[in-house]
Amino acid sequence: MAHVIKDVFTAEQLSLIIEQINSSQRVIDKKHGRYTSSIRPSNGEREDDSPIILPDEMHDRLYELASDNFSKTAKQSYIKSAKYSGFLNPLPNLPAHLDDNACSYTIDLQLSSNVDWPLYVNGEAFTLKDNWAVVYDGENDLHWREVFPSRNPMSFVHMIFFHFAEPEHWFFRKPHLKSEENESNHDARLLRELPLLEKYGKLEGAENKYVR
């Protein structure tokens, strides 16, 4: 069941992450009104060329949280930050969806913000403070955000997504396969997603080809 974890990192560790991200190259995701950055995971597999590398003690903390809240055998799959910004057009948005990458276990941490923008997981709203995280199953729990609460171009919510999966997950078994190239897995996700979109009244605006 989704729930909140408070004070995930120390103040110094949180500042270090933000400094690393702000000094790195970011990609504009025009579709969702955000800037994204990739952070290198610590699993020793599928590491990309991301220049952002977190200290071992921070990864130790993440594994502790994964063990306590999900599974003692979970491995880090990938890490990404997303700064949703009112400066971008369109405004920040997150339609209701399931994940089809290696997101069996998700720790969504709010790094910094100047507006409250709740994350919904299976219909339950979670309003985070900085250095708080909501944990859930990204592949099976429908999650979304409602309309961004501000039109001020200086408004923002900066998140970092820590993802974990079991060792037998396809992500680790097929190290060169990207989620968008795994057509059978993608379709399976859309079919799992459809009844949840209907259950929580999120069919309108859904990015799911099976919605009629």
ABEGO torsion letter per residue (X at the ends): XBBBBBGABBAAAAAAAAAAAAABBBBBBAAAGBBBBBBBBAAGBGBBABABBBBAAAAAAAAAAAAAAABAABBBABBBBBBBBAABOBBBBBBBBBBABBAABBBBBBABBABBBBBBBGGBBBBBBBGBBBBBBAAABBBBBBBBABABAABBBBBBBBBBBBAABAAAABAABBAAABAAAAAAAAAAAAAAAAAAGAABGBBBAABX
